[in-house]
């Protein structure tokens, strides 16, 4: 049974009573253990309350550190190299974004920068901000703002959309120039897989661990 709505906008576990608060409609449910492939949904609105995950907290931290490593490689390495009549042209993500801006496509440049660089970086940094103290069994500074920010940026990190755009551009360019994939494109492929695994873990486990530290 659900209790009356509470003034909450992020899923939490109340440590004294072990309840879960729905982030969409604020319904309250009693927390219970989940299997690694289980999903707990709100009876009122159908939103996802929690997801089971096979990896413990330190394993999820390893995923996040791996995502940070491949993100740095993908951001600093050339994505593709174009060869045409002996001329070589290569660019990193940031350089490609700058060239897009200079060409006059300001909206495309800003959206590319936000969804493929800024938001994925914020997801990784915010998760590290929360997870490192939890693994070290210490309180998390500014826990509530960090978790609310993480819940928001998770919705806007779209590395897979960036990857699709790059692949479409490569296919269209293949007929007029020779395309060589750079280290950046493979790093972003790995980042897409790692971020998908991170998203699958959800945030409920972090709230639960943080509640135990309170």
Number of C-alpha atoms within 10 A of each C-alpha: 9 14 11 9 12 12 9 14 14 21 25 26 24 17 16 8 9 15 18 25 28 29 19 17 18 22 22 23 18 14 17 10 10 13 10 12 10 12 13 16 14 21 14 13 12 12 14 17 24 25 21 18 20 11 13 9 18 14 11 19 21 13 18 22 17 16 25 20 13 21 24 16 18 24 20 16 20 21 22 20 17 19 15 12 7 7 7 11 12 17 19 20 21 18 14 17 20 16 15 17 15 11 10 10 12 15 11 13 19 15 15 22 18 17 20 24 21 15 21 24 19 16 26 22 17 19 21 18 17 23 22 16 15 20 12 9 13 13 17 17 11 10 15 15 10 17 21 14 15 20 19 14 19 18 12 15 21 20 23 18 14 19 16 11 12 15 13 11 11 18 10 11 13 12 9 10 14 14 19 14 14 17 18 23 22 16 20 24 16 17 25 22 13 19 23 13 15 21 13 14 20 18 20 20 18 18 22 19 18 23 16 14 14 9
